[in-house]
């Protein structure tokens, strides 16, 4: 039983006890003194049994109250992926179980600073946005680089889900690669999702 049922039982017991006490007080005060004490005691026991029976029936008829069920609103979860490999065009793909609207994407450094933004204004269950190589390069060169170690950054996606504006952060990694074309060596940056 829950705490509510115990509290209701205790309350009913207290009420029954008070009523019984009041009743006994009136009964003994109104009876003539010549009555047999044994009869009065037997009558009192019967009445106590009736009150206890009444209390048990009352408890059985009171259903335990439960908290009202608040409907759980499941927000659609955006599932990100990066499609394609550099030097070809890469795409950030966002998929959900229902329609949503993508308004803007921020390219955010690993220090949390928005480097550059891009307005998108697309909607659907699956949205593909070309990853802008120039914007990726701005993040790559944001800090003086001495090596070719991967750089972490984030896509901060400003979306509208079920009429509610929210942000979804997609951690990603930039890796610089080289490709030989004849005698020349061309560099490019490949974006993948962070593990």
N, C-alpha and C positions, 0 to 999 in steps of 0.2 A: 504494500500500500504506500501511496505517496504521503508526503508531509501534509497535504491538504486534507486527506481522509483522516489522518490522526488528529489534526486540529479540530475537524468537525466532530469526531467522536468525543474528544475531550470536552468540547463545548456542550454537546448534548448531555454528556454525563453530569456536567456541572449544573445544567438547567434541571435535569431530573432530580439530582440531589437536593437542590434548593426547593423544588416543588414538593418533594417528599418531606423534607424538614418542616415546611410550612403546613403541609397537610397533617402531619403527625401532631404538630403543636395545636392546630385547631381541633383535631379529633380528641385529643386528651383533655383539652380545656372544656369541650362541650359534653363529654360523657359524665354521667353521674358517678360519684365516688364508689357506689356499691357494686359496680360491674366487676366481673372476674378479670383479673389481670391476664390470665392465660388466654381468654377469648380475645382480648384486645391485641395481645401479642400475635396470635394466629392470624387475625384479620390484617394486622400490619404486615406480616410476612407475605400474605396473598397479594396485598396491594403493591408491595415491593417487587414481587415476581411479575405482576402485570406491567409495572413501570419499566422493568428491565426488558420484558418482551417487547413493549412499545419502542424502547430505545433501539433494540436489535432490528426491528422492522424499519425504523427510520433510517438507520445506517445502511441497510440493504437497499432502500429506495433511493438514497442519495448516491448518484454516480460520481465517481471521482472526476473532479474538473481537470481538464488539461489546458495547457496554454494554447491559445488560438494559433492555428497553423498559418504562418506567414509564407506566402508562395515564394519559393526561391527563384530568383530571376537569374538565369544562366546567361552570362555574357558570352557572346561568341568569341571563341579563342582564335586569334590570328595565327596561322601557321606560315612562317616565312621560309623562303628558299632562294638561292641564287641560281639562275639558269644561265648556261653558257660559260665559256672560258675565254679569257683575253688571249690574243689580241682581237678576237671577235667581240661583237656587242654582248654585254652581260645585262641581265634583267633581275631586278628584285621582284619576287613574286610573293604576294600575300593571298592566302586562301582562308575562308571562314565557312561555317555551316549555314550562314544566311547572308543576305546582302548587307554591305556596309559601304561607306564612302571614304575615300582617301583624299584629303584636302591638300596636304603638304608633307614633304620629307625634308628633315634637317640632316645634314652631314655633320656629325658631332665628334670632336676629338676625344682621345682617351682621357683627357682631363675634364670632360663634360662641357666644353665650350662649343657652341654652335659656330661652325666655320662658314657654312653657306647653306642656303635653303632653296627649295624648288617647289613651286606651286604645282599641284597635280590635277585635282578635280576629276577623279574617276570614281565609278561605283560599280558594284557587282559582288559576286561571291569569290571571284578570282581576279585579282588585279595585277598586271605586269607593268613595271615601270623601268625604262632603260636606266642603267646605272651610268651616271655622267662621269666619264674618265677624267675630265678636267677638274671636277670637284674632288674626285678621289686623289688626284695629284696634289691639289691644294692641301689636303690633309697630310699626304706623304711628306711634303716639303715644309710643313708647318714648323717643324723643329729641325735644327741643324743635325743632319744625319751623317754619321761616320761609317755606317755599315749598311748591309742589306737585310737586317733583321725585320721580321714582319711587324707591321704597325696595327695596333688595335684601334677600332673606332666604332661608332654606332650610327645606324639609321634611326632617327626618331620620327615615327610615322604619326601624323595627326589625323585621326580617323573619327568618323561619326558612326557609332554603333547603336542601333535602335533609338535614334534621336538624341543620344548623349555623346557629346564631344569628349574624346579621351586621347591619350597618347600610348603608343606601343613602341617599345625600344627593341631594336634588333641588333645585337652585338655582331660585329663583323671584323675581318682581318684583311689587310692589304699585304700582298707579297709581290715584290718586284722580280721580274723575270727578263731574260735576254733571249733574243732570237737572232741568228745570223741570216742575213740576206746577202748573199755574195760575200764581198769583203767587209761589208758594214755590219755592225752589231746594233740591233734595234731593241730598246727596252720597252717594256709594257708592265702594267700593274694589274694583277689578278685579285679579284675580291671573292672571298668565301665567308660563309657564316662562321662565327667563333665556335669552337668546340665546347 
